[in-house]
Amino acid sequence: MSRLVLEISNEVAESLQLPPSERLSRVQRELAIRLYQKGLLSFGKARELAQMTKWEFHSLLGDEGIERSYDLEELESDLNTLEQLD
């Protein structure tokens, strides 16, 4: 399994106008949002990168004014989930 590691210099990290405890999660969320918006990550993978639930990430996209693409695969997955709930 390969792994991608992103290094951010201390100078840049400290320039973020965020408390140190929020920096990593905020950068992950921002990256996830932009990669999803550009079509480089699916909703599920972007949500995973952001470390959020499906509903939290959906809400975040709404807060950011980003339209959610919804493809046939996601529809089928949602329909299967609904069938299992019956």
URRALIN-V835123 format. One record per backbone hydrogen bond with DSSP energy under -0.5 kcal/mol. CO is the residue of the C=O (numbers start at 1). NH is the residue of the N-H. E is the energy in kcal/mol with one decimal. If there is no record, write none. Layout:
((CO	NH	E) (CO	NH	E))
This chain:
((3	5	-0.5) (5	7	-0.6) (9	13	-2.9) (10	14	-3.0) (11	15	-0.9) (12	15	-0.6) (12	16	-0.8) (13	16	-0.9) (16	18	-2.1) (19	22	-2.3) (19	23	-0.8) (20	23	-0.7) (20	24	-0.5) (22	26	-2.2) (23	27	-2.5) (24	28	-2.4) (25	29	-2.3) (26	30	-2.7) (27	31	-2.5) (28	32	-2.4) (29	33	-2.6) (30	34	-2.2) (31	35	-2.6) (32	36	-2.2) (33	37	-2.8) (34	38	-2.2) (35	40	-2.5) (35	41	-1.2) (36	39	-1.4) (42	46	-2.6) (43	47	-2.6) (44	48	-1.9) (45	49	-2.4) (46	50	-2.4) (47	51	-0.6) (47	52	-2.1) (48	51	-0.7) (53	57	-2.6) (54	58	-2.2) (55	59	-2.2) (56	60	-2.4) (57	61	-2.6) (58	62	-1.9) (59	63	-2.6) (60	64	-1.9) (61	66	-2.8) (62	65	-1.2) (65	67	-0.6) (67	69	-0.5) (71	75	-2.1) (72	76	-2.7) (73	77	-2.1) (74	78	-2.6) (75	79	-2.6) (76	80	-2.4) (77	81	-2.2) (78	82	-2.4) (79	83	-2.3) (80	84	-1.9) (81	85	-1.2) (82	86	-0.8) (83	86	-0.6))
